Amino acid sequence: MDKQEGMYTTLIQDESSAEVPTHNLNIEGNNYLSMSKGSAEHKARRYQIATGILGLLCAILMIAIITLCVRYKGEVLPSAELESLRANYSKLEAAMNELHLDRHDAIDTVVGMERRWHIYTEEIEELRREKENLQEEKRKLQLRITEQGTRRKSWPDARADCVDRGADLVEVESKEKQTYLSRVIEGIELRDPHVWHLTGFWMGLRDIHTEGVWKWLNGTELTVGYWMDGEPNDQYSTEDCAATYLKPNPLKSWNDAPCSTKLYWICEKGQKKP
């Protein structure tokens, strides 16, 4: 292999030095909801104890009334004392009813917290699955620069090189993947960087069958593209293959070019063959 004419292309590897940002949502969220849930349960227990105490007081007052009735059997209980007993009993009864309502409110709060806890744990599980999917996607995207006999190739020759490696030209299904690719090619030293139209990287995207209908190599029609302003324009009716370029905005970095143009390219393993 000629070291002086090394070709920068990219292949997916299983190891990566890049980190996937994660947050300890599980610990922080669990602590918060556990504290909230414990507070609501404590409140319910407090109301339950208070209700029991008031119930006991009502029973004592009832015993006192019965005792007075026995004591004053056949006599007329002083009206002032009778009214005082009635008033105290009414107050205790009202307080106990209020505590019953508060206890029911506290129980409803606990039930509501348990429901929210269930929803939260489901959300945590969903985030965990998304994290695992992102990590799997990251493994598929791990790229390393390798040297080839030539630095640039036409779209057909670039694809043939990928196929020889058990891969295919890269497909971009999300803005996260496009942003990642931009970060990767940012670290590649390109030949003739001032000739911008020769600094692109071929992707597995073209519209050779129907002009304007861009399709990936697996036959999927493009729905969201990250084209430069004014692109694709099919200049001179010869631009049928797509490449991504290093631009300040990675979501505006695609350009259509003649498939015979010699550009760099990106291979990706795991692509479905058409």
Secondary structure, DSSP 8 states (H G I E B T S, - for coil): --GGG---EEEE-S--S-------HHHHHHHHHHHHHHHHHHHHHHHHHHHHHHHHHHHHHHHHHHHHHHHTTTS---HHHHHHHHHHHHHHHHHHHHHHHHHHHHHHHHHHHHHHHHHHHHHHHHHHHHHHHHHHHHHHH-EEEE--SSS-B-HHHHHHHHHHTT-EE----SHHHHHHHHHHHHTS--SSTTSGGGS-EEEEEE-SSSTT--EETTS-B--S--B-TT----GGG-EEEEEE---SSTTS-EEEEETTS-BEE-EETT----
